[in-house]
Amino acid sequence: MLKEPTTKDHSVRVAPVSAVTGQPGPLTSAAVVATRNGGPESLQVRAWEVPPPGPDEVRIRVEAAGISFADLAICQDMHPERYYPKRRRPPLVPGWDVVGVVESVGSRIRDVQVGQRVAALTIVGGWAEHAVVPAARVVPVPPRLAPTTAVCLVLDYVTAYQMLTRSTSAQRGDTVLIQGAGGGCGTALLQLARHLGVRAIGTGREAKRAHIESQGGILIDYEHEDIAHRARQLTAGRGVDYAYDGIGATARTSLRALRPGGRLVWFGMVTVLSGGARDWRGTAKMAGILALALLGNLRPGGKRTSLYSIQWLARRHPDWFRADLATLLAMLAANEIAPHIAAVRSLDEVPTALVTLAGHAPPGKQVIAVAPTDSTSAAQPSM
């Protein structure tokens, strides 16, 4: 794990090499550090000591990192990852997803090379100039892809792809409901559903209509429309085949929108925070709704509810994660998908990004350009 350095100097020093082992030692890197549990106000950009990789790890010079709601939940100590494998206490560096160049590898690593550009699921530690990550969660990035574009796939698109193809088996002609379709993962679900020939209905504010429709979705304005009623109207009274819910407290509505025998996949917990701060009432409400939804699995022939977690699945089936991310990177290189980048930030701008994330975030995904490269400034596609 990352450790706080004793120095407060923000300069980055070259990693020393041990004369005994020939392996690189720790180095000091600039990072966005959560100094305490809290929102954007708890973050500081400061020096951070990054250790050498362990036997099954690689150390990456980060070029781009992602910003997601899961990062905000990590900062607030409202995400299960803060307790795995043991409780992480501040100070810590958030950051779920990165793209960068491998600088050093552990002693047991044979299939990742120094100098390779890779994408990686860091879960924590990504908001820094250097990050250490298990090699099992590292995938080579095809040449000529901009890091700020490729990083969009690591968390959001893998989550969307695995929910569509592993948690469910969405087929051409199916209709799905996406709760919160305007964000990074919602946009990924819309694009991948269109790629698979699946009809997508997405919830969002009226202000996101143009974005959702541009990604092939049909908007339900949740502020002015009854979601379940409108979903049934759009399916001639039948109901949707699958629902993907990243909100939490909307699970009951998602179930009402399903056809008999349909499946709800719950993958997010936006409800645990309100305006970026802990919301215990919303958390309790969400837990109760989800408990009732899961109990419904006991009813023969009824609607089904399952939970999706990218980090749990990546640990249990790292080969699935690598295969799915490699597939998505190939699709990106072939222009079959095109992440919508809401904003490109610097490390210093991450607190500002979290403020917008906690409020009315722009559609798409916000990313961090950590280290400028020739490919970072490449054209950013959008669909």
Long-range contacts (C-beta under 8 A, 24 or more apart in sequence): 1-51, 1-88, 1-125, 2-31, 2-48, 2-49, 2-50, 2-51, 2-92, 2-93, 2-124, 2-125, 2-128, 2-132, 3-49, 3-51, 4-33, 4-48, 4-49, 4-91, 5-47, 5-48, 5-49, 6-49, 7-47, 8-46, 8-47, 9-47, 10-45, 10-46, 10-47, 11-47, 12-129, 15-52, 15-103, 15-104, 23-52, 23-104, 23-107, 24-52, 24-59, 24-103, 24-104, 25-52, 26-50, 26-51, 26-52, 27-130, 29-128, 29-129, 29-130, 30-128, 30-129, 30-347, 31-93, 31-127, 31-128, 31-129, 31-347, 32-93, 32-94, 32-95, 32-127, 32-128, 32-347, 32-350, 32-351, 33-91, 33-92, 33-93, 34-74, 34-75, 34-90, 34-91, 34-92, 34-93, 34-94, 35-90, 35-91, 36-90, 36-91, 37-75, 37-76, 37-77, 37-90, 38-75, 38-76, 39-72, 39-75, 39-76, 39-276, 39-277, 39-354, 39-355, 39-358, 40-276, 40-350, 40-351, 40-352, 40-354, 40-355, 40-358, 41-351, 42-75, 42-90, 43-75, 43-350, 43-351, 43-354, 45-347, 45-348, 45-350, 48-93, 48-128, 50-128, 50-130, 50-131, 50-132, 51-132, 52-104, 52-132, 53-104, 53-105, 53-106, 53-109, 53-132, 54-106, 54-132, 55-106, 55-107, 55-108, 55-109, 56-106, 56-108, 56-109, 56-134, 56-135, 56-136, 57-105, 57-106, 57-109, 57-132, 57-133, 57-134, 57-135, 58-102, 58-104, 58-105, 58-106, 58-109, 58-112, 58-118, 58-120, 58-132, 58-133, 58-135, 58-138, 59-102, 59-103, 59-104, 59-105, 59-130, 59-131, 59-132, 60-98, 60-100, 60-101, 60-102, 60-103, 60-118, 60-120, 60-130, 60-131, 60-132, 60-133, 60-138, 61-100, 61-101, 61-103, 61-129, 61-130, 61-371, 62-98, 62-99, 62-100, 62-126, 62-128, 62-129, 62-130, 62-131, 62-370, 62-371, 63-98, 63-99, 63-100, 63-101, 63-117, 63-147, 63-369, 63-370, 63-371, 63-373, 63-376, 64-98, 64-99, 64-100, 64-146, 64-147, 64-148, 64-150, 64-151, 64-367, 64-368, 64-369, 64-370, 64-376, 65-95, 65-97, 65-98, 65-99, 65-126, 65-127, 65-151, 65-367, 65-368, 65-370, 66-95, 66-96, 66-97, 66-98, 66-126, 66-151, 66-152, 66-154, 66-155, 66-156, 66-184, 66-365, 66-366, 66-367, 66-368, 67-345, 67-350, 67-353, 67-354, 67-357, 67-365, 67-366, 67-367, 67-368, 68-96, 68-97, 68-155, 68-156, 68-184, 68-185, 68-357, 68-365, 69-183, 69-246, 69-268, 69-270, 69-273, 69-357, 70-96, 70-155, 71-95, 71-96, 71-127, 71-354, 72-273, 72-276, 72-354, 72-357, 72-358, 73-269, 73-272, 73-273, 74-124, 75-354, 76-273, 76-276, 76-277, 76-278, 78-269, 78-272, 78-273, 78-278, 78-283, 79-269, 80-309, 81-123, 81-124, 81-311, 84-311, 88-124, 92-124, 93-124, 93-125, 93-126, 93-127, 93-128, 94-124, 94-125, 94-126, 94-127, 95-122, 95-124, 95-125, 95-126, 95-127, 95-128, 95-131, 96-121, 96-122, 96-123, 96-124, 96-126, 96-154, 96-155, 97-121, 97-122, 97-126, 97-151, 97-154, 97-155, 98-122, 98-126, 98-131, 98-133, 98-151, 98-154, 98-370, 99-141, 99-147, 99-148, 99-150, 99-151, 99-154, 100-131, 100-147, 100-370, 100-371, 102-138, 103-130, 105-135, 106-135, 109-135, 111-135, 112-138, 116-140, 117-141, 117-147, 119-150, 119-151, 119-153, 119-154, 119-325, 119-329, 120-154, 121-154, 121-155, 121-158, 121-310, 121-311, 121-314, 121-321, 123-311, 127-347, 127-350, 127-368, 127-370, 128-370, 129-347, 129-370, 129-371, 134-318, 136-314, 136-318, 136-321, 136-322, 137-314, 137-318, 137-321, 137-322, 138-322, 139-322, 139-325, 139-326, 139-329, 140-326, 141-329, 142-329, 142-330, 142-332, 142-333, 144-333, 144-375, 144-378, 145-329, 145-332, 145-333, 145-375, 145-378, 146-375, 146-376, 146-377, 146-378, 146-379, 146-380, 147-369, 147-373, 147-375, 147-376, 148-341, 148-344, 148-367, 148-369, 148-376, 148-380, 149-332, 149-339, 149-341, 149-378, 149-380, 149-381, 150-329, 150-332, 151-367, 152-184, 152-188, 152-339, 152-341, 152-365, 152-367, 153-325, 153-328, 153-329, 153-332, 153-339, 154-325, 155-184, 155-185, 155-310, 156-184, 156-185, 156-187, 156-188, 156-339, 156-365, 157-188, 157-192, 157-328, 157-337, 157-339, 158-310, 158-321, 158-324, 158-325, 158-328, 159-185, 159-188, 159-267, 159-308, 159-310, 160-185, 160-188, 160-189, 160-192, 160-244, 161-188, 161-192, 161-324, 161-327, 161-328, 162-308, 162-310, 162-313, 162-320, 162-324, 163-189, 163-244, 163-265, 163-267, 163-308, 164-189, 164-192, 164-193, 164-196, 164-198, 165-324, 166-313, 166-320, 166-324, 167-263, 167-265, 167-306, 167-308, 168-242, 168-263, 168-265, 170-196, 170-198, 170-241, 170-242, 171-196, 171-197, 171-198, 172-196, 172-197, 172-198, 173-197, 173-198, 173-199, 174-198, 174-199, 174-241, 174-242, 175-199, 175-200, 175-201, 175-234, 175-235, 175-240, 175-241, 176-200, 176-201, 176-240, 176-241, 176-242, 176-243, 176-244, 177-201, 177-202, 177-203, 177-227, 177-231, 177-240, 177-242, 177-243, 177-244, 177-254, 177-257, 177-258, 178-202, 178-203, 178-217, 178-243, 178-244, 179-203, 179-227, 179-243, 179-244, 179-245, 179-246, 179-247, 179-250, 179-253, 179-254, 180-204, 180-245, 180-246, 180-247, 180-268, 180-270, 181-208, 181-212, 181-215, 181-217, 181-219, 182-208, 182-211, 182-212, 182-361, 182-363, 183-246, 183-361, 183-363, 183-364, 183-365, 184-339, 184-342, 184-364, 184-365, 184-366, 185-246, 185-267, 185-268, 186-246, 187-211, 187-215, 187-339, 187-340, 187-363, 187-364, 187-365, 188-339, 189-244, 190-215, 190-216, 190-217, 191-215, 191-216, 191-337, 191-338, 191-383, 192-337, 193-217, 195-331, 195-336, 195-337, 201-231, 201-234, 201-240, 203-227, 203-250, 205-360, 207-360, 208-363, 211-340, 211-363, 211-364, 212-363, 214-383, 215-340, 215-383, 227-253, 227-257, 228-253, 228-256, 228-257, 231-257, 232-257, 235-259, 246-270, 247-271, 248-272, 248-282, 248-286, 248-289, 248-290, 249-282, 249-285, 249-286, 249-289, 251-286, 251-289, 251-290, 251-293, 251-305, 252-289, 252-292, 252-293, 255-293, 255-296, 255-303, 255-305, 258-303, 260-301, 260-302, 260-303, 261-301, 261-302, 261-303, 261-304, 262-303, 262-304, 263-303, 263-304, 263-305, 263-306, 264-293, 264-303, 264-304, 264-305, 264-306, 265-305, 265-306, 265-307, 265-308, 266-290, 266-293, 266-305, 266-306, 266-307, 266-308, 267-307, 267-308, 267-309, 273-358, 275-358, 275-359, 276-354, 276-355, 276-357, 276-358, 276-359, 277-358, 335-381, 337-383, 338-381, 338-382, 338-383, 339-364, 339-365, 339-381, 339-382, 340-364, 340-365, 340-382, 340-383, 341-365, 341-366, 341-367, 341-380, 341-382, 342-366, 343-367, 344-368, 344-369, 344-380, 345-369
